[in-house]
Amino acid sequence: MYQTIVMTCGVSSLMRTNVFGKRKENLLHKLGMSEGEFSQLLNKHTVSEEIDRAILKWIDEMKRHFKEVKETPNFVSAEYSMMYELQKQGKLGKHPRVELILTSTVGGKIVERLLSALFKEHFSATVGCSYVNIDVTETKRMNRTLGEYMQTVGEKLSQGEPSSTCFAPIGGYKVMTSLGYIVGSFLGYPTAYLHENSQIMHEIPPIPIHLDEGFVQKHIALLRRCQRHIVCIDELSHPEKQVISAYSSIFQQEEGYVYLTPFGEFLFEHEKYKHLLDTKYLATKQVIKMMEGNKKFVVDQLKQFVKKLKYEEGIIFNLQHEKEFEKLDQKRVKFYLYKSSTGDVFRLAYQYDEKEDVLFANYLWFDHNQYEREAAVGIGLYEQHSEFEDITNIIVGHK
């Protein structure tokens, strides 16, 4: 019996043949949109407050039709059909935990709100959700975001035991299904599929996928290079070229260059191996003290910051914000100043050793006014605040 269900979600609940899709005209009217304009809206990442309010109002109206859902369970959504079949076959726990994985789009957010309410009411479920952003604009970036998606699946599955946890890759990009199955198999979890027409459920047991940790340790330098950059194959040694040819599931070759595949990206982010590749985080006593009441926020911000540094996603203006302070003596500046673009204030004086992959967090601000006053006179920027302490275990181990 499954106590935990991890499922990827699409937008089948908005199809015209389904309960809510039939009433989509009301939503289109509220939004003042055509069907084509609404389809484009579903793929957007942000909308105005006015549009969001209209969507929320429509979802509240749809709750009146939850009774009809029970009468036509196979005309709701693919995700609902899966839950219904598991329950009908006696394989769903009385109070299951359901983890929804959705694309970070308007469509994903609509579906999450509908399914969360439905699953709580009809299956007495506790529902959590995670959003993933699959970037298909460039191959290396797509591989990395797919690797992040696989890591999300792995984290959600690992919260339950293999004997009572099921992965159901139902919606989203088609590649999410195949890569999701690889994650489930690697971690030892079964996968469930539902045939669209017959509503017959198939449960596929995991196949053994394993990579010797000695391989990771032996080829750590090559793996790290291919994780960070697109590497010219001609620059590699003959033994390195042999490794790449032998492990095509991990290394992707294209037009004379090599980088990690989505599975490679996932594999070395996974708990079993990531201590070999993860950044080392060092912090002063001031930063550690600031973390005490805001641990999750700081951990999340530091991880996002390091990601920007390693994958060159950050804007120089935000990574070296000290240059915007005209009165600073730039010759005395020993630490860069990071300005997070998040809604909450996060300003960090730091150094980053790219070769050793070590972040030195020297001084941290949450208050904008205090930050403006202190940074302007070089506090946290001119000198090291105190001895650095290793906080890597805190950052890596925090969930």
JOJOFEN-V992200 format. One record per pair of residues at least 12 apart in sequence whose ideal C-beta (glycine too) atoms are under 8 Angstrom apart, sorted by the first residue. I is the first residue (numbers start at 1). GAP is how many residues later the second one is. Records with the same first field share a line. If there is no record, write none. Layout:
I->GAP, GAP
//
This chain:
1->89, 90, 91, 92, 163
2->84, 89, 90, 91, 94, 162, 163, 164
3->90, 93, 94, 157, 161, 162
4->92, 93, 94, 95, 153, 155, 156, 160, 161, 162
5->77, 78, 81, 87, 91, 92, 93, 94, 160, 161, 163
6->92, 93, 95, 147, 150, 151, 154, 159, 160, 161, 162
7->72, 75, 91, 92, 93, 94, 160, 161, 162, 163, 164
8->93, 94, 145, 160, 161, 162, 163, 164, 168, 169, 172
9->70, 91, 92, 93, 99, 102, 103, 106, 161, 162, 163
10->68, 101, 160, 161, 162
11->31, 96, 97, 99, 100, 160
12->65, 66, 67, 159
13->63, 64, 66, 67, 98, 101, 102
14->28, 93, 96, 97
17->58
18->57, 58, 59
19->46, 49, 50, 53, 56, 57
20->42, 45, 56, 57, 94
23->38, 39, 42
24->14
26->32, 35
27->27, 28, 31
30->24, 27, 28
31->20, 23, 24
41->65
42->63, 64, 65, 68
43->62, 63, 64
44->61, 62
45->59, 60, 61, 88
46->60
47->59
55->51, 54, 55
56->57
59->51, 54, 55, 58
62->52
63->54
66->51, 52, 55, 56
69->49, 53
70->52
74->125
76->42
77->34, 37, 38
78->92, 93, 116, 118
79->21, 32, 36, 89, 91, 92
80->35, 38
81->113, 118
82->86, 88, 110, 112, 119
83->15, 36, 39, 40, 42
85->109, 114, 116
86->80, 106, 115
87->36
89->112
92->31
93->71
94->30
95->29, 30, 31
96->27, 28, 29, 30
97->28, 29, 30, 31, 62, 63
98->21, 25, 27, 28, 29, 30
99->28, 29, 30, 31, 57, 60
100->12, 15, 16, 27, 28, 29, 30
101->28, 29, 30, 31, 48, 51, 52, 55, 71
102->27, 28, 29, 30, 70
103->28, 29, 30, 31, 69, 70
104->27, 28, 29
108->23
111->60
112->17
115->12
116->13
128->28
130->22, 26
132->13, 16, 17, 20
133->12, 15
134->12, 15, 38, 39, 42
139->115
140->90, 119
143->109, 116, 117, 118, 119, 122
144->116, 121, 167
146->29, 30, 33, 116, 119
147->113, 115, 116, 117, 118, 119, 122
148->117, 121
149->27, 30, 113
150->29, 30, 32, 33, 112, 113, 115, 116
151->114, 115, 118, 119
153->14, 27, 30, 31
154->29, 32, 33, 112, 116
155->244
157->26, 27, 30, 32
158->29, 113
162->25, 26, 27, 28, 44
165->24
166->23, 24, 25, 26, 37
167->13, 14, 16, 17, 22, 23, 24, 25
168->23, 24, 25, 26
169->12, 22, 24
170->24
179->83, 84, 87
181->23
182->27, 81
183->83
184->22
185->21, 22, 23, 24
186->20, 23, 24, 81, 84
187->19
188->18
189->17
190->13, 14, 15, 16
191->12, 13, 15
192->12
211->39, 56
213->59, 60
216->52, 57, 60
217->59
219->21, 24
220->56, 57
222->14, 18, 21, 22
223->27, 37, 41, 45, 54
224->53, 133
226->25, 32, 33, 34, 38
227->33, 37, 38, 41, 50
228->82, 83
229->30
230->27, 28, 29
231->26, 27, 28
232->24, 25
233->20, 23, 24, 25
234->22
236->22
244->14
249->12, 14, 15
250->13, 14, 17
251->13
252->12
274->122
275->121
278->114, 118
279->27, 31, 78, 79, 80, 113
280->76, 77, 78, 79, 110, 112
281->21, 25, 77, 78, 80, 109, 110, 111, 113, 114
282->76, 77, 78, 79, 106, 107, 108, 109
283->77, 78, 105, 106, 108
284->77, 78, 79, 100, 101, 102, 103, 104, 105
285->100, 101, 102, 104
286->76, 77, 78, 94, 99, 100
287->61, 74, 75, 76, 77
288->101, 103
290->74, 76
291->73, 100, 103
294->72
295->99, 103
296->102
297->47, 49
298->48, 66
299->95, 96, 99
301->39, 41, 45, 47
302->46, 57, 59, 93
303->92
304->36
305->33, 35, 43, 45, 54
306->46, 53
309->43, 45, 50
310->47
317->22
318->20, 21, 22, 23
319->17, 19
320->16, 17
321->15, 16, 17, 18, 26
322->13, 14, 15, 27, 53, 59
325->50, 51
327->49, 50
328->47, 48, 50, 53
329->49, 53
332->46, 49, 50
333->45, 48, 49
334->17, 47, 48, 49, 50
335->14, 15, 16, 25, 27, 28, 45, 46, 49
336->13, 14, 15, 16
337->12, 13, 38, 44
338->12
344->22
345->20, 21, 22, 23, 26
346->18, 19, 20
347->17, 18, 21, 24, 28
348->13, 14, 15, 16, 17
349->12, 13, 14, 15, 26, 31, 32
350->12
360->28
361->30
362->18, 22, 23
363->16, 17, 18, 22
365->15
//
